[in-house]
Every structure is written in C-alpha cells, then in structure tokens.
Amino acid sequence: MWPEDNLSQHFIIIQDLLEFSALHCMQKRNPRGDFTQKSTPRKQGMLAAAAQGDVETIEQLLIQNPQSIEERDPSLRSALHLAAQNGHDRLVQRLLELGSSLHEKDLGGWTALLFATERGHYSVVDRLLRLDTVEEQVMATPDGLTGLHLAAIRGHATVLALFLAHQSFSGIIAARDSSGRTALQFAADFGHAEIVSMLLRNTVSSVLLLDINGYSALHFAARSGHDGIVAELLAHSPELLDIKSFINGTSAVHLAAQSGHDHIVARFLALSPALVGTITDDGYTLLHFAAEHGHDQIVERLLSLRPGLLDVHTNRGSTALQLGAGAGRDKVVEQLLARSPAVVDAECCWQAFKNEFDLQQVEKVLRLLLAHKPELANCIDDRTKNTFLHHALGGAFQLGEDFSAEFMRQIFEMDPSAVHVVNLDGETPFMLAVASENDFGIELVQCKLSLDHIISAFAQHDRDPLNRAFFDKHCGEVLLRALNADLIGTVYGYLGLISSNKRQRSDDSDNDE
C-alpha cells in the first residue's frame, strides 16, 4: 500500500498517464504511420492534403509558402510519399511538376515508388517508372527490398508486370534482400501462384538461388503448404528436390513434414520414394519431424512405407517416440506404441517430464507409456536421480501447475519406496511437494515419512512465500503432531532451522545492499 501522505501525488501521476494514453490512442497510426481521413486536422496542412489527394489545397498552400513542399512528418515522409502511398496519381504528377524529387527517402529509406508498389497502385507505379530520372537505387530499401520484392510479397501481379517490362531493370529479377531472398522465394512463401508463374517465365538462373540459410523457393513453398506452387517449381526445375539448407542439411520435404503438409509430403515421395529415409545433418528423419510436431497422418504414411524408422536415433540419441513424448503429442505416442510397443523406454518418460508448456498433455503421454510398461514407474533418471514421484509431486515447482490427484496417487502406489530417494540436489519427493505448495502431494506421502524429515522439509523451504497460509496450516499440523508425540526436541529443531534461515536471508539482503 502507498503511504497516505503520498496518495494524492500517485493519483495525479495516474491521471497524467491516462491522459497521455488517451492522447496516444487519438494520434495512433497504422504500422507506417499513415494519415487517415479520421485524423484530418481542422486546419488542413500540406501532408494531410497530400494523403487525401487534395490537389487544390496543395497548390494554395504552395502559393502561400513555396517552402512547404519540403515539409516532412516524423518518419520523414514528404507530400510525394503520402500521395504515392495513397494512390493519388494526379497529385503525384502535380507534385513532380512543382519540384518534388523522385529520389526523396523517408526515415526507413523508402521512396515514393516503393510506397506505391507496396500498396499496389498500378497507375502511380506506371507513371513513376516512365520517368527518365528513374534509377536502380530508387528501386530498393536499405534492406535490399526492391519493387519486385514488394509486389511479390503483396501479390500485386499487375504491378510486378510493370517492373518485368521495364528495360532499365532487367537484373532486378535476380536481386536479393539482406536475407538473401529473391522475389520468387517471397512469392512461393506467401502463396502467390500467378506471380510465381510470371517469374518462372521470365527467368532461369534465379530459380536455383538460395537465401542466406540455403533455402530455395521450393523450401518456402513446401514449408508454407502451397502444393500448386510446389508442383510448378518441380516441373520447371526438378533439381530443386535435391537442395539442402546450409545450416543443418534440411530439404524441402523435411520442412513439409515438420509443418504438417501431408499432401506435399505425398507428392515428394511419389516423385522419389527414397526420400522417406532422407536424414538431416542432425540425424533427423521425416518421422522425427512429424512425430515431434504431432502430425499423425504423416507419421502413418511414413511408417507404412518404412516401419524401421521407429528405431532410428538422431545425433543426440532421440527416437521419434521420445521426441513425440517430449512435445506432449499423445496421439502420435499412442500411434507409435501401437506400431511397436517395444520402443518405449524410460527416456520417453524423462523427455515428457521436460515439457514446460502443457502439464495435461504430459500426463496423457505418461499414462500411455505406463499402460504399456508399468515398470517404468520404478525408474530413476541417471542424470538427476529423480524418480517418477519427484516429478509427479514437484510438477508445480518445475512447470507451474500440479498433476491430477489421481495421477499422483497412481505413481505413489506404483512405487511407495520412492519417497525416500534423494536426487542430486539433495531433495526427496516430499521436499518438492512442499516447494511447489502441493497440498495433495503432501497429504499423500507424509504418512511414510518421519516427523523430523517433514519438519526439516518445511524449514528448508520457508522462504517467506506469498501463500503464508499454506505453510502456517501444514507446519501447525506437523508441530501439533510432534507435541502430541512428546517430541519437544523436534519442535525446537524446527524453530532453530527457521531462525537460521531468517538470519541467512537477512545476511544475504545486507550483502546485496
């Protein structure tokens, strides 16, 4: 709470923030900061008039002040930029006649031609490309995006045709941006089939160009699921099928399997059945990708062609089942277990416990694994010395929520002796239950533990938590049991540990200061 004498000051600050927020919302613009009809000022200025295509107002303002043609907005856009961006062809022509320069650039290095191209304003782009002063540097942003790139990204086929027909820019078709992408790669990625066809008719060499990661146009089309474009690219250049990325040797079919595009995977395998066994530099097969990302249709297709993929390990030693379990893909796990129950091992469980996104999915996967091999509940992770019970009771400590009470009880009953196992961090399952404030877990296992161990666990995890009621409740119950058992030494031991912890925290705080 704030001190009462400072409340008025805080209310003033809050009021100022709200007023600023409201003003910000009133002045809010789109990603490139466009002026709109709704934000027209009462006294219209040069830039607002340009955005609306108001030729008459522009001419009146220039009569009053010829220097107003140099006016810029905070993004350094001029009247010509705004007129071109909003498709006002007549005003663009007039501004050029009045002295505006085609080479004017905004803060991001964009010219009027690029603004018009991005918005798909055919008549403005056509007019600007016909000017004798057009030069290639006007065609690209500092990031290397040319007009051809922008038309390909936005899907403006008629505008793109203007660039292809312009004789001064014959080399632009092979131009690459700062990430190494060509217009063809952008069109393939965004699914603009008409533009892909246009570019393929106008080029040969640029089809095989790769971006900085070694991705071709086919990689992008396969990853994004554009089957028609994939078919056209392969018909034009079948050798694209053999290209692998620079980073980890990923081919287009790997990306299709990873993204879940079964129809494209089927197309690739029909063209080249041997691709079913293709492996990346990391040792990933198509099955590894499909299982990890939960694409059960692709998993079924691959296993019907080559069941032995189940036994293939990545360079890090992971099987498809382990990756599927680690990602919480219960449908895929069930599918793989039905194919070959023998492939399940303890590592599948430890991978599942590492999932930090959806504890319910983790539980589903673990139930499937234990149903096929119940003895997994007795395993200990060699790397951490954690048991199943450590994970089951400490779920909230590791993942932010608890497993279901039914699941925790199941794990406890499968291996009650695990309550005494100490992991590499010196913690028993009960200690993790206390740390994660797991009421059910505490009640479940404390009957198997000594009062000394229980009190020690609470004392070690007494960190002034927000939920004081949790500790007060459980510690009170335990201390009462200790008093009833005439264990006065145990009670004093608990109080001593609490006092020691508080002194340590105080010392740590002083050191921090």
C-alpha positions as CSV (number, residue, x, y, z in Angstrom):
1,M,0.0,0.0,0.0
2,W,1.1,3.6,-0.6
3,P,1.6,5.9,2.4
4,E,-1.5,8.2,2.9
5,D,0.5,11.3,2.5
6,N,1.6,10.2,-1.0
7,L,-1.8,9.2,-2.3
8,S,-2.7,12.5,-3.9
9,Q,0.7,12.5,-5.7
10,H,0.1,9.0,-7.0
11,F,-3.4,9.9,-8.2
12,I,-2.0,12.8,-10.1
13,I,0.6,10.6,-11.8
14,I,-2.1,8.0,-12.7
15,Q,-4.3,10.8,-14.2
16,D,-1.4,12.1,-16.3
17,L,-0.7,8.6,-17.6
18,L,-4.4,8.1,-18.5
19,E,-4.5,11.4,-20.3
20,F,-1.2,10.5,-22.2
21,S,-2.7,7.1,-23.1
22,A,-5.9,8.7,-24.5
23,L,-3.8,11.2,-26.5
24,H,-1.6,8.4,-27.8
25,C,-4.7,6.5,-28.9
26,M,-6.1,9.6,-30.7
27,Q,-2.9,10.0,-32.6
28,K,-2.4,6.3,-33.3
29,R,-1.4,5.5,-36.9
30,N,-1.0,2.2,-38.8
31,P,2.4,0.5,-39.0
32,R,3.8,3.0,-41.4
33,G,2.2,5.9,-39.7
34,D,-0.4,6.8,-42.4
35,F,-2.6,9.8,-42.1
36,T,-6.2,8.9,-42.5
37,Q,-9.5,10.7,-43.1
38,K,-10.4,10.4,-39.4
39,S,-7.3,12.3,-38.3
40,T,-7.8,15.3,-40.6
41,P,-6.8,18.5,-38.7
42,R,-9.2,21.4,-38.6
43,K,-6.7,23.5,-40.5
44,Q,-5.5,21.2,-43.2
45,G,-1.8,21.2,-43.8
46,M,0.4,20.1,-46.7
47,L,0.9,16.4,-45.6
48,A,-2.8,15.8,-44.6
49,A,-3.9,17.3,-48.0
50,A,-1.3,15.0,-49.8
51,A,-2.6,11.9,-48.1
52,Q,-6.2,12.8,-49.2
53,G,-5.1,13.7,-52.8
54,D,-6.3,17.3,-52.4
55,V,-4.6,19.0,-55.3
56,E,-6.3,22.4,-54.9
57,T,-5.3,22.7,-51.2
58,I,-1.7,21.7,-52.1
59,E,-1.5,24.4,-54.7
60,Q,-3.0,27.1,-52.4
61,L,-0.5,26.2,-49.6
62,L,2.4,26.4,-52.1
63,I,1.3,29.8,-53.2
64,Q,1.2,31.0,-49.6
65,N,4.6,29.3,-48.7
66,P,6.6,27.6,-51.5
67,Q,8.9,26.0,-48.9
68,S,6.0,23.9,-47.6
69,I,6.8,21.3,-50.3
70,E,9.8,20.4,-48.2
71,E,7.5,19.6,-45.2
72,R,8.1,16.1,-43.6
73,D,6.3,14.0,-41.0
74,P,8.1,12.4,-38.0
75,S,9.0,9.5,-40.3
76,L,10.5,11.9,-42.8
77,R,7.8,11.2,-45.4
78,S,7.0,14.0,-47.8
79,A,3.8,15.0,-49.6
80,L,5.0,13.0,-52.6
81,H,5.4,9.9,-50.4
82,L,1.9,10.2,-49.0
83,A,0.3,10.9,-52.3
84,A,2.0,7.8,-53.9
85,Q,1.2,5.6,-50.9
86,N,-2.5,6.5,-51.1
87,G,-2.7,6.1,-54.9
88,H,-3.3,9.7,-55.9
89,D,-1.9,9.6,-59.4
90,R,-2.9,13.1,-60.4
91,L,-1.4,14.7,-57.3
92,V,1.8,12.7,-57.8
93,Q,2.1,14.1,-61.3
94,R,1.5,17.7,-60.0
95,L,4.0,17.4,-57.1
96,L,6.7,16.2,-59.5
97,E,5.9,19.3,-61.8
98,L,6.1,21.5,-58.7
99,G,9.6,20.3,-57.8
100,S,9.2,17.2,-55.7
101,S,12.0,14.7,-56.2
102,L,11.5,11.0,-57.1
103,H,14.6,10.3,-55.0
104,E,13.2,11.6,-51.7
105,K,13.5,8.9,-49.0
106,D,11.8,8.6,-45.6
107,L,13.5,7.6,-42.4
108,G,13.4,3.9,-43.5
109,G,14.9,4.6,-46.9
110,W,11.6,4.2,-48.8
111,T,10.9,6.2,-52.0
112,A,7.5,7.2,-53.5
113,L,7.9,4.3,-56.0
114,L,8.3,1.8,-53.2
115,F,5.3,3.1,-51.3
116,A,3.1,2.9,-54.4
117,T,4.4,-0.6,-55.2
118,E,3.7,-1.9,-51.7
119,R,0.1,-0.7,-51.9
120,G,-0.4,-1.9,-55.4
121,H,-1.2,1.4,-57.0
122,Y,-0.8,0.5,-60.7
123,S,-1.3,3.9,-62.2
124,V,1.2,5.6,-59.8
125,V,3.9,2.9,-60.3
126,D,3.4,3.1,-64.1
127,R,3.8,6.9,-64.1
128,L,6.9,6.8,-61.9
129,L,8.6,4.0,-64.0
130,R,8.1,6.1,-67.1
131,L,10.1,9.0,-65.8
132,D,13.6,9.4,-67.3
133,T,15.1,10.0,-63.9
134,V,14.2,6.6,-62.5
135,E,17.4,4.8,-61.5
136,E,18.0,1.5,-59.9
137,Q,18.9,2.9,-56.4
138,V,15.3,4.3,-56.3
139,M,14.1,0.7,-56.5
140,A,15.4,-0.7,-53.2
141,T,15.1,-0.1,-49.5
142,P,18.3,-0.2,-47.3
143,D,17.3,-3.8,-46.5
144,G,17.6,-4.6,-50.2
145,L,13.8,-4.9,-50.8
146,T,13.2,-3.9,-54.4
147,G,9.9,-3.0,-56.0
148,L,9.8,-6.5,-57.4
149,H,10.1,-8.0,-53.9
150,L,7.3,-5.8,-52.6
151,A,5.0,-6.7,-55.4
152,A,5.8,-10.4,-54.9
153,I,5.2,-10.2,-51.1
154,R,1.8,-8.3,-51.5
155,G,0.7,-10.4,-54.5
156,H,0.3,-7.4,-56.9
157,A,0.7,-9.2,-60.2
158,T,-0.2,-6.3,-62.5
159,V,2.4,-4.0,-60.7
160,L,5.0,-6.7,-60.9
161,A,4.4,-7.0,-64.6
162,L,5.4,-3.3,-64.9
163,F,8.8,-4.0,-63.4
164,L,9.4,-7.0,-65.6
165,A,8.6,-4.9,-68.6
166,H,10.9,-2.1,-67.7
167,Q,14.1,-2.3,-69.7
168,S,16.3,-0.4,-67.3
169,F,15.8,-3.1,-64.6
170,S,16.5,-6.4,-66.3
171,G,18.7,-7.5,-63.5
172,I,16.2,-6.9,-60.8
173,I,14.6,-10.3,-61.1
174,A,17.7,-11.9,-59.5
175,A,18.0,-9.2,-56.8
176,R,18.2,-10.4,-53.2
177,D,17.3,-8.6,-50.0
178,S,19.5,-8.6,-46.9
179,S,18.4,-12.2,-46.0
180,G,19.3,-13.4,-49.5
181,R,15.7,-13.8,-50.7
182,T,14.6,-13.3,-54.2
183,A,11.1,-12.1,-55.4
184,L,10.4,-15.7,-56.5
185,Q,11.1,-17.0,-52.9
186,F,8.8,-14.4,-51.4
187,A,6.0,-15.3,-53.9
188,A,6.5,-19.0,-53.2
189,D,6.4,-18.4,-49.4
190,F,3.3,-16.2,-49.5
191,G,1.5,-18.5,-52.0
192,H,1.1,-16.1,-54.9
193,A,0.8,-18.7,-57.7
194,E,0.3,-16.2,-60.5
195,I,3.4,-14.2,-59.6
196,V,5.4,-17.5,-59.3
197,S,4.3,-18.3,-62.9
198,M,5.2,-14.9,-64.2
199,L,8.7,-15.0,-62.6
200,L,9.4,-18.6,-63.9
201,R,8.5,-17.4,-67.4
202,N,11.0,-14.6,-67.1
203,T,14.0,-16.2,-65.5
204,V,16.0,-19.4,-65.5
205,S,19.1,-18.9,-63.3
206,S,17.3,-17.2,-60.3
207,V,15.2,-20.3,-59.7
208,L,18.1,-22.1,-58.1
209,L,19.2,-19.1,-56.0
210,L,19.3,-19.7,-52.2
211,D,18.9,-17.4,-49.3
212,I,21.5,-17.0,-46.5
213,N,20.2,-20.2,-44.8
214,G,20.4,-22.2,-48.0
215,Y,16.6,-22.2,-48.6
216,S,15.3,-22.3,-52.2
217,A,11.9,-21.2,-53.4
218,L,10.8,-24.9,-53.1
219,H,11.7,-24.9,-49.4
220,F,9.5,-21.9,-48.8
221,A,6.6,-23.3,-50.8
222,A,6.8,-26.7,-49.1
223,R,7.0,-25.1,-45.6
224,S,4.0,-22.9,-46.2
225,G,1.9,-25.7,-47.8
226,H,1.4,-24.3,-51.3
227,D,1.0,-27.6,-53.2
228,G,0.3,-26.0,-56.6
229,I,3.5,-23.8,-56.4
230,V,5.5,-26.9,-55.3
231,A,4.3,-28.8,-58.4
232,E,5.1,-25.9,-60.7
233,L,8.6,-25.4,-59.3
234,L,9.4,-29.1,-59.6
235,A,8.1,-29.2,-63.1
236,H,10.3,-26.2,-64.0
237,S,13.4,-27.3,-62.1
238,P,13.3,-30.9,-60.7
239,E,16.8,-30.5,-59.3
240,L,15.3,-28.3,-56.5
241,L,14.3,-31.5,-54.8
242,D,17.9,-32.3,-54.0
243,I,18.9,-28.9,-52.4
244,K,19.6,-29.0,-48.7
245,S,20.0,-25.9,-46.4
246,F,23.4,-24.7,-45.3
247,I,22.6,-24.9,-41.5
248,N,21.6,-28.5,-40.9
249,G,21.0,-30.1,-44.3
250,T,17.2,-29.7,-44.3
251,S,15.5,-30.4,-47.6
252,A,12.1,-29.2,-48.7
253,V,10.5,-32.5,-47.8
254,H,11.7,-32.2,-44.2
255,L,10.0,-28.8,-43.9
256,A,6.8,-30.2,-45.3
257,A,6.9,-33.0,-42.7
258,Q,7.7,-30.6,-39.9
259,S,4.9,-28.2,-40.9
260,G,2.3,-31.0,-41.3
261,H,1.6,-30.7,-45.1
262,D,0.7,-34.4,-45.8
263,H,-0.3,-33.8,-49.4
264,I,3.1,-32.2,-50.2
265,V,5.0,-35.0,-48.4
266,A,3.0,-37.4,-50.5
267,R,3.9,-35.5,-53.7
268,F,7.6,-35.6,-52.9
269,L,7.6,-39.3,-52.0
270,A,5.7,-40.1,-55.2
271,L,8.4,-38.4,-57.2
272,S,11.2,-40.0,-55.2
273,P,10.3,-42.9,-52.8
274,A,13.9,-42.9,-51.5
275,L,13.2,-39.6,-49.7
276,V,11.4,-41.5,-47.0
277,G,14.8,-42.2,-45.4
278,T,16.4,-38.8,-46.0
279,I,18.3,-37.5,-43.0
280,T,19.4,-34.0,-42.0
281,D,22.9,-33.3,-40.7
282,D,21.4,-33.5,-37.2
283,G,20.2,-37.0,-37.9
284,Y,16.5,-36.1,-38.1
285,T,14.3,-38.2,-40.4
286,L,10.9,-37.2,-41.7
287,L,9.4,-39.3,-39.0
288,H,11.3,-37.4,-36.3
289,F,9.9,-34.1,-37.6
290,A,6.4,-35.4,-38.0
291,A,6.3,-37.1,-34.5
292,E,7.8,-34.1,-32.7
293,H,5.2,-31.7,-34.2
294,G,2.3,-34.0,-33.8
295,H,1.4,-34.7,-37.5
296,D,-0.2,-38.2,-37.1
297,Q,-1.2,-38.5,-40.8
298,I,2.3,-38.1,-42.0
299,V,3.5,-40.4,-39.3
300,E,1.2,-43.1,-40.5
301,R,2.2,-42.5,-44.2
302,L,5.9,-42.8,-43.3
303,L,5.6,-45.9,-41.2
304,S,3.5,-47.7,-43.8
305,L,6.4,-47.1,-46.2
306,R,9.3,-47.8,-43.8
307,P,8.5,-49.2,-40.3
308,G,12.2,-49.3,-39.4
309,L,12.2,-45.5,-39.0
310,L,10.9,-46.1,-35.4
311,D,14.4,-47.4,-34.5
312,V,16.4,-44.5,-36.0
313,H,18.0,-42.2,-33.5
314,T,19.0,-38.6,-34.1
315,N,22.6,-37.4,-33.4
316,R,21.6,-36.7,-29.8
317,G,20.1,-40.2,-29.5
318,S,16.4,-39.4,-29.7
319,T,13.9,-41.7,-31.3
320,A,10.6,-40.5,-32.9
321,L,8.7,-41.7,-29.8
322,Q,10.9,-39.8,-27.4
323,L,10.5,-36.6,-29.4
324,G,6.8,-37.1,-29.6
325,A,6.6,-37.8,-25.9
326,G,8.8,-34.8,-25.1
327,A,6.5,-32.5,-27.1
328,G,3.4,-33.9,-25.4
329,R,1.9,-35.4,-28.6
330,D,-0.3,-38.0,-27.1
331,K,-2.0,-39.0,-30.4
332,V,1.4,-39.7,-32.0
333,V,2.7,-41.5,-28.9
334,E,-0.4,-43.8,-29.0
335,Q,0.1,-44.3,-32.7
336,L,3.8,-45.3,-32.3
337,L,3.2,-47.5,-29.4
338,A,0.5,-49.4,-31.3
339,R,3.1,-50.0,-34.1
340,S,5.9,-51.2,-31.8
341,P,5.3,-51.3,-28.0
342,A,8.9,-52.4,-27.5
343,V,10.3,-49.0,-28.4
344,V,9.1,-47.4,-25.2
345,D,11.8,-46.8,-22.6
346,A,12.5,-44.6,-19.5
347,E,13.9,-41.8,-21.7
348,C,10.5,-41.3,-23.2
349,C,9.2,-40.5,-19.7
350,W,12.1,-38.2,-18.8
351,Q,11.6,-36.3,-22.1
352,A,7.9,-36.0,-21.4
353,F,8.6,-34.5,-17.9
354,K,10.7,-31.8,-19.6
355,N,7.7,-30.4,-21.4
356,E,7.1,-27.0,-19.9
357,F,4.0,-26.0,-21.8
358,D,1.1,-28.2,-21.1
359,L,1.0,-30.4,-18.0
360,Q,-2.2,-32.1,-19.0
361,Q,-0.6,-33.3,-22.2
362,V,2.4,-34.5,-20.3
363,E,0.1,-36.5,-18.0
364,K,-1.8,-38.0,-21.0
365,V,1.5,-39.1,-22.6
366,L,2.8,-40.6,-19.3
367,R,-0.4,-42.6,-18.8
368,L,0.0,-44.1,-22.2
369,L,3.7,-45.0,-21.6
370,L,2.9,-46.6,-18.2
371,A,0.0,-48.5,-19.6
372,H,2.4,-50.2,-22.0
373,K,5.2,-50.7,-19.5
374,P,4.2,-50.2,-15.8
375,E,7.7,-50.9,-14.5
376,L,8.8,-47.5,-15.8
377,A,7.4,-46.1,-12.6
378,N,10.3,-47.6,-10.7
379,C,13.0,-46.0,-12.9
380,I,15.4,-43.3,-11.8
381,D,16.8,-40.7,-14.1
382,D,20.6,-41.2,-14.1
383,R,21.3,-37.6,-14.9
384,T,19.3,-36.1,-12.0
385,K,18.5,-39.1,-9.8
386,N,14.9,-38.0,-9.9
387,T,12.2,-40.7,-9.6
388,F,8.7,-40.6,-11.1
389,L,7.5,-39.4,-7.8
390,H,9.8,-36.4,-7.7
391,H,8.3,-35.2,-11.0
392,A,4.7,-36.1,-10.0
393,L,4.8,-34.3,-6.7
394,G,7.0,-31.4,-7.9
395,G,5.1,-30.6,-11.0
396,A,4.2,-27.1,-9.9
397,F,7.8,-26.4,-8.8
398,Q,9.0,-27.2,-12.3
399,L,6.0,-26.5,-14.6
400,G,3.8,-24.1,-12.7
401,E,0.9,-26.4,-12.0
402,D,0.1,-29.7,-10.4
403,F,-0.6,-33.1,-11.9
404,S,-4.1,-34.5,-11.2
405,A,-4.6,-36.1,-7.8
406,E,-5.5,-39.4,-9.5
407,F,-2.1,-39.4,-11.3
408,M,-0.1,-38.6,-8.3
409,R,-1.8,-41.3,-6.3
410,Q,-1.2,-43.8,-9.1
411,I,2.6,-43.0,-9.2
412,F,2.9,-43.2,-5.4
413,E,1.1,-46.6,-5.2
414,M,3.3,-48.0,-8.0
415,D,6.5,-47.2,-6.1
416,P,5.9,-46.1,-2.5
417,S,9.6,-46.6,-1.6
418,A,10.5,-43.6,-3.9
419,V,9.5,-41.2,-1.1
420,H,13.0,-41.9,0.5
421,V,15.0,-41.3,-2.7
422,V,17.2,-38.2,-2.7
423,N,18.1,-36.6,-6.0
424,L,21.3,-34.9,-6.9
425,D,20.0,-31.6,-5.4
426,G,19.5,-33.3,-2.1
427,E,15.7,-33.3,-2.4
428,T,13.2,-36.0,-1.7
429,P,9.8,-36.0,-3.5
430,F,8.2,-34.6,-0.3
431,M,10.6,-31.6,-0.4
432,L,9.5,-30.8,-3.9
433,A,5.8,-31.2,-2.9
434,V,6.5,-28.6,-0.2
435,A,8.4,-26.3,-2.5
436,S,5.5,-26.4,-5.0
437,E,2.9,-26.0,-2.3
438,N,1.2,-29.2,-3.5
439,D,-1.4,-29.9,-0.8
440,F,-2.5,-33.2,-2.1
441,G,1.1,-34.5,-2.6
442,I,2.0,-33.5,1.0
443,E,-1.0,-35.3,2.4
444,L,-0.4,-38.3,0.1
445,V,3.1,-39.2,1.2
446,Q,3.8,-37.8,4.6
447,C,2.4,-40.9,6.3
448,K,5.5,-42.7,5.0
449,L,8.0,-40.1,6.5
450,S,9.3,-39.3,9.9
451,L,8.3,-36.1,11.7
452,D,12.0,-35.0,11.6
453,H,12.0,-35.2,7.8
454,I,8.7,-33.5,7.4
455,I,9.7,-30.6,9.6
456,S,13.1,-30.3,8.0
457,A,11.4,-30.1,4.6
458,F,9.2,-27.2,5.7
459,A,12.0,-25.4,7.4
460,Q,14.3,-25.6,4.3
461,H,11.6,-24.2,2.1
462,D,10.4,-21.4,4.4
463,R,11.2,-18.5,2.1
464,D,8.6,-16.0,3.2
465,P,6.2,-17.2,0.4
466,L,3.2,-15.2,-0.7
467,N,1.0,-18.0,0.4
468,R,1.8,-17.8,4.2
469,A,-1.5,-19.6,5.0
470,F,-0.2,-22.7,3.2
471,F,2.9,-23.0,5.4
472,D,1.0,-22.0,8.6
473,K,-1.5,-24.7,8.0
474,H,0.9,-27.6,7.3
475,C,3.5,-26.5,9.8
476,G,0.9,-26.1,12.5
477,E,-0.5,-29.6,11.9
478,V,3.0,-31.1,12.0
479,L,4.1,-29.3,15.1
480,L,0.9,-30.4,16.9
481,R,1.7,-34.0,15.9
482,A,5.2,-33.5,17.3
483,L,3.9,-32.1,20.6
484,N,1.4,-34.9,20.9
485,A,4.2,-37.4,20.4
486,D,6.2,-35.5,23.1
487,L,9.0,-34.7,20.5
488,I,10.0,-31.4,22.1
489,G,13.5,-31.7,20.6
490,T,11.9,-31.9,17.1
491,V,9.8,-28.8,17.7
492,Y,12.9,-26.8,18.9
493,G,14.8,-28.1,15.9
494,Y,12.2,-26.7,13.6
495,L,12.2,-23.3,15.3
496,G,16.0,-23.3,15.2
497,L,16.0,-24.0,11.4
498,I,13.5,-21.2,10.8
499,S,15.6,-18.8,12.8
500,S,18.7,-19.8,10.9
501,N,17.0,-19.4,7.6
502,K,15.8,-15.9,8.5
503,R,19.3,-14.9,9.7
504,Q,20.7,-16.2,6.4
505,R,18.2,-14.2,4.4
506,S,18.9,-11.1,6.4
507,D,22.7,-11.5,5.8
508,D,22.1,-12.1,2.1
509,S,19.9,-8.9,2.0
510,D,22.6,-6.9,3.7
511,N,25.2,-8.2,1.2
512,D,23.0,-7.2,-1.7
513,E,22.7,-3.7,-0.4
